[in-house]
Amino acid sequence: MHYYRYENAEVSFCYKYLMFSYNIIFWLAGGAFIAIGFWAWSEKGVLLDLTQVTRLHGFDPVWLVLVVGAVTFVLGFAGCVGALRENICLLKFFSGLIGFIFFLELTTVVLVVVFQGQVKDWIRDFFLNNIKAYRDDIDLQNIIDSLQRLNHCCGAQEPNDWNLNVYFNCNGTHRSREKCGVPFSCCKKDPADTVINTQCGYDVRSSSNDWGAIYTKGCIPALEDWLPGNMYTVAIIIIVISLLQMVGIYLARTLISDIEKVKLNYR
C-alpha cells in the first residue's frame, strides 16, 4: 500500500479556528440581542398585537436591538459555519458584509463632519419628536430619562421643549398633574435624598416657580460640550471597532485563499 503526502497548499488550522473563535462570540451575542428584543416586545404586548409597532410616534429602542442582533447573528453564523465547513460562499458573504458595514461607517463619519449643521438640526428634530412620544413607550421613556440624568440636561435645547408633550404642556386644557412640569430626570439631585422623588418636576415651569431645581441646559448643547473633552475616547472606540472589522476581513480572506489553493491542488 502506498501513502501519498501532499506538500502543497493546505487550509491553515490556526486561521480556521481563530476565525471560528472570533465569530462564535458575535453569533451568541446576536442571538441574545434578538431574544432580548422579542422579550421586550412581549412585555409591551406587541407580539399579541403587531399593530402597536406602528402606533408609536417616536423611536422604539427595541427596533435598534433587533436590527443589531440580526446583523450580528447573521455575521457570526456565516463566519462560524464558513470557517468550520470551509465554505467559500459563506466566507465571501461574511467579508463582503463587514466591508459594506465598514464603508457605511466611514461614509457616516465623513457626512457628519461635512454637514455638521444639518446633522445637528436632524438630531434636534429627532429628540423633539421623541419628547412628544415620551409617555407612549416605556423603553423610550427610560432612554430619555437616562440621557437627561447622565448629561445633567433637560429637553433638546431647553426645558420648555417639554411643552411639545401633551402631558407637560402649559397651555393645554388638560388636567394632567404633570402640566407645566418636566420629567423627574430633569431635576438636580439632592445628595440627602435616598429615594428618587419622581414628582420633583411638577409645576416647575409655571410662572410661580423658578427653575433652580432643574437643569436648564438642553441635551444637544450638553452633548456639544461633552464631545470635545472626550474626543480621544470616541476616537479609540472607533479605532478598536475598525480594527476588529479589519481582523475579521483578513481572517476570512486568508481562509478563502487557502481553500482555493487546496481545491486547485486536487484538480
C-alpha positions in Angstrom: 0.0 0.0 0.0 1.3 3.4 -0.9 0.7 6.6 1.1 0.7 9.9 -0.7 1.6 13.1 1.2 0.6 16.4 -0.4 3.2 19.0 0.3 1.3 21.7 -1.4 -1.1 24.3 0.0 -3.4 23.3 2.9 -6.0 25.2 4.9 -4.4 26.7 8.0 -5.7 25.1 11.2 -4.7 28.2 13.2 -6.6 30.7 10.9 -9.6 28.3 10.7 -10.2 28.1 14.4 -9.2 31.7 15.0 -12.0 32.6 12.6 -14.4 30.3 14.4 -13.5 31.7 17.8 -13.7 35.3 16.5 -17.3 34.7 15.3 -18.8 32.4 18.0 -19.0 35.4 20.4 -20.8 37.5 17.8 -23.1 34.7 16.9 -24.1 34.1 20.6 -24.4 37.9 21.2 -26.6 38.3 18.2 -28.9 35.5 19.4 -29.0 37.2 22.9 -29.9 40.6 21.4 -32.7 39.0 19.3 -34.1 37.2 22.4 -34.0 40.4 24.4 -35.8 42.3 21.7 -38.6 39.9 21.4 -38.8 39.6 25.2 -39.2 43.4 25.4 -41.9 43.4 22.8 -43.7 40.6 24.6 -43.6 42.6 27.8 -45.2 45.5 26.0 -47.8 43.3 24.3 -46.5 43.9 20.8 -46.3 40.2 20.0 -50.0 39.9 20.8 -51.0 43.0 18.7 -48.4 43.7 16.0 -50.3 47.0 15.1 -48.8 48.5 18.2 -45.5 48.7 16.3 -46.8 51.4 14.0 -48.6 53.4 16.7 -45.5 54.8 18.4 -44.8 58.3 17.2 -41.3 58.3 18.5 -38.4 55.8 18.2 -38.9 52.3 19.6 -35.4 51.3 21.0 -36.4 47.6 20.5 -36.0 48.1 16.8 -32.4 49.0 17.3 -31.8 46.0 19.5 -33.4 43.7 16.9 -31.5 45.1 13.9 -28.1 45.0 15.7 -28.9 41.5 16.9 -30.0 40.3 13.5 -26.9 41.6 11.7 -24.6 40.3 14.4 -26.3 36.9 14.3 -26.0 36.6 10.5 -22.3 37.7 10.6 -21.5 35.2 13.4 -23.3 32.4 11.7 -21.6 33.0 8.3 -18.2 33.3 9.9 -18.5 30.2 12.2 -20.1 27.8 9.7 -18.0 29.2 6.8 -14.8 28.5 8.8 -15.8 25.1 10.1 -17.2 23.8 6.7 -14.6 25.7 4.7 -17.4 27.2 2.7 -16.1 29.9 0.3 -19.5 31.3 -0.3 -20.2 32.0 3.4 -16.8 33.4 3.9 -17.1 35.8 1.0 -20.5 36.8 2.2 -19.0 37.4 5.7 -16.1 39.5 4.4 -18.3 41.4 2.0 -20.9 42.3 4.6 -18.3 43.5 7.0 -16.6 45.5 4.3 -20.0 47.1 3.4 -20.7 47.9 7.1 -17.2 49.5 7.3 -17.9 51.6 4.2 -21.2 52.8 5.7 -19.5 53.7 9.0 -16.7 55.6 7.1 -19.4 57.4 5.0 -21.4 58.4 8.0 -18.3 59.9 9.8 -17.4 61.9 6.6 -21.0 63.1 6.2 -21.2 64.1 9.9 -18.0 66.1 9.6 -19.0 67.8 6.3 -22.7 68.5 7.2 -22.4 69.3 10.9 -25.2 71.9 10.8 -27.7 69.6 9.1 -26.8 66.8 11.4 -27.4 69.0 14.4 -30.8 70.0 13.1 -31.7 66.4 12.4 -30.7 65.3 15.9 -32.7 68.2 17.4 -35.8 67.3 15.4 -35.3 63.6 16.3 -35.1 64.5 20.0 -38.1 66.7 19.9 -40.2 64.0 18.1 -39.3 61.6 20.9 -40.2 64.1 23.6 -43.7 64.1 22.1 -43.8 60.3 22.4 -42.2 60.2 25.9 -45.2 58.6 27.6 -46.1 56.3 24.7 -43.3 53.8 25.2 -41.6 52.7 28.5 -38.3 51.9 26.8 -38.1 55.3 25.1 -39.0 56.9 28.4 -36.1 55.2 30.2 -33.6 56.2 27.5 -34.6 59.9 27.6 -34.5 59.8 31.4 -31.1 58.2 31.4 -29.8 60.7 28.8 -31.0 63.7 30.9 -29.7 62.3 34.2 -26.3 61.4 32.9 -25.7 64.7 31.0 -27.5 67.0 33.5 -29.7 68.4 30.8 -33.4 68.9 30.1 -35.1 68.9 26.7 -33.4 69.3 23.4 -32.4 72.9 23.6 -34.1 74.0 26.9 -36.7 72.8 29.4 -39.6 74.5 27.6 -39.2 71.8 24.8 -41.4 69.7 27.1 -44.3 71.8 26.0 -44.4 69.6 23.0 -45.6 66.7 25.1 -49.3 66.7 25.8 -48.8 65.8 29.5 -46.3 68.5 30.3 -47.8 71.3 28.1 -48.5 74.5 30.0 -51.2 75.9 27.6 -53.5 72.9 27.2 -56.9 72.5 28.9 -55.9 69.0 30.1 -55.9 68.2 33.8 -52.6 66.3 33.9 -50.8 66.6 37.2 -47.6 67.0 35.2 -48.9 70.1 33.5 -46.2 72.8 33.1 -43.6 70.5 34.6 -40.7 68.3 33.4 -39.8 64.7 34.0 -38.0 63.9 37.2 -34.8 63.2 35.3 -34.5 67.0 34.7 -34.3 67.6 38.5 -31.0 68.3 40.2 -30.2 65.5 42.6 -30.2 66.3 46.3 -27.3 64.3 48.0 -29.5 64.0 51.0 -32.2 62.1 49.1 -32.0 58.3 49.3 -35.1 57.7 47.2 -35.8 59.3 43.8 -38.5 62.0 44.0 -40.5 61.3 40.8 -42.7 64.4 41.5 -39.8 66.9 41.8 -40.6 68.3 38.3 -44.2 69.2 38.9 -45.1 72.8 38.1 -41.5 73.9 37.9 -42.2 75.8 34.6 -45.2 77.7 35.9 -44.9 81.4 36.5 -44.9 81.0 40.3 -41.8 78.8 40.3 -38.1 79.3 39.4 -36.0 76.8 37.5 -33.4 76.5 40.2 -34.3 72.9 41.0 -33.9 71.6 37.4 -31.2 71.6 34.8 -31.7 74.4 32.3 -29.2 73.3 29.7 -30.6 71.4 26.7 -29.2 67.9 25.9 -27.9 68.9 22.5 -25.7 71.8 23.9 -24.7 69.3 26.7 -23.6 66.8 24.1 -21.7 69.6 22.2 -19.8 70.4 25.4 -19.1 66.8 26.2 -17.7 65.8 22.8 -14.5 68.0 22.7 -13.4 66.8 26.1 -13.9 63.1 25.2 -12.7 63.1 21.6 -9.8 60.7 22.4 -12.3 58.2 24.0 -14.5 58.4 20.9 -11.5 58.0 18.6 -10.2 55.0 20.5 -13.7 53.3 20.3 -13.9 54.0 16.5 -10.3 52.6 16.0 -11.0 49.4 18.1 -14.2 48.7 16.1 -12.4 49.3 12.8 -9.5 47.0 13.8 -12.0 44.2 14.8 -13.6 44.5 11.4 -10.3 44.5 9.6 -9.2 41.4 11.5 -12.4 39.6 10.5 -11.9 40.5 6.9 -8.3 39.4 7.0 -9.1 36.0 8.6 -11.9 35.4 6.1 -9.8 36.4 3.0 -6.9 34.3 4.2 -9.1 31.2 4.6 -10.7 31.8 1.2 -7.2 31.9 -0.3 -6.1 28.7 1.4 -9.3 26.8 0.4 -9.0 27.9 -3.2 -5.4 26.8 -3.3 -6.3 23.4 -1.9 -9.1 23.0 -4.5 -6.7 23.8 -7.3 -4.3 21.3 -5.9 -6.8 18.5 -6.2 -7.8 19.4 -9.8 
